[in-house]
Amino acid sequence: MSLFALAPKRGPRWHLATQAALGIAVPIAVMTMIGQPSLGYIAASGAFTVLFAGTAPVVERARILPFVAAGLIASAALGVAASASAWLVSIGVVVVAVVSAALAFGFRLGPPGPLFFVLVFGLSAHVIVSSPIAPMVYIAALAAGCVFSYLIAMAPLLLPRARSVSARPLRELLPGPAFTADSRMLLIRVAIVAIIGVLLGLVIDPTRTYWIVGSAVAVIGVAAARRAAVQRGLHRMLGTVVGAGVYALLALLHPSGLWLALLLGALQFTIELVVVRHYALALVFITPLVLLLTGAATGEIGSMDVAWERIVDTLVGAALGALSGLLHPRSTTTRT
């Protein structure tokens, strides 16, 4: 994964990119038009549902994605429940990181692994204390977003050729729970970076621990190898710094309403096209997307202080995730 070269193509991704873009843009656009944009921003987080099992046939995604959606909704509910206490949020970050990693690795869910469960937990806890939205309304909006994204992912089933594919049994799609030596090490790494990340977050800012841990978990990914950890750490640091600059430029335009929906959709579409080929380049778009979405939900859009905080948190988390790769023996290869 070089900083100066694209990885080989892994098949067409425009369909997944389109689904993810619609999943984030449509809820914002619709809710903006009916006068409830804040609920649209929350529902847009449900677009994370379609990012899983992207290479599987639609008939198999139909069986896998409900579990992903349930995990995201559960993470949001836990974040909302813990939001009243910074200590509970910190403990919750560790619990969600470890449990979601154990399920993702144990059942071979594949990329993007436990990352979005951690982020949804943290974002939910952050948004609920920064906005007047009632907890149950928040959870309902996110759940609606998950359902909408699932329906988008299932749209190809309207075509006869998509329905003609035979789906494997669920026990083959999500085999487990079982752990290889590599997946056990990945789980140990997640547990370690979650605990250390939270402790560091308590020193830096307790309300930002989820971003530090999320950055570390993103670096760990699903690849059990020292080199992969170092490379992803470098990509994440560089991509986030450049992405924060992109956010600063976009924030000067003060996007809102339908324009913001289109912008976020375009960013999400681009991310899904490039993420498997160049992680740092993808983060140039991921960073402004998350900052814009979070800022819109909390009313802090355009804040350069937030952008700077995210750079600091990402540098800390990415370094932590990369260092945890040293736990792998030098001879370890990717088998997960």
Summary of the structure (lengths in Angstrom):
residues: 336
radius of gyration: 18.6
end to end distance: 17.5
largest distance: 56.9
contacts: 1235
relative contact order: 0.16
helix: 76%
strand: 0%
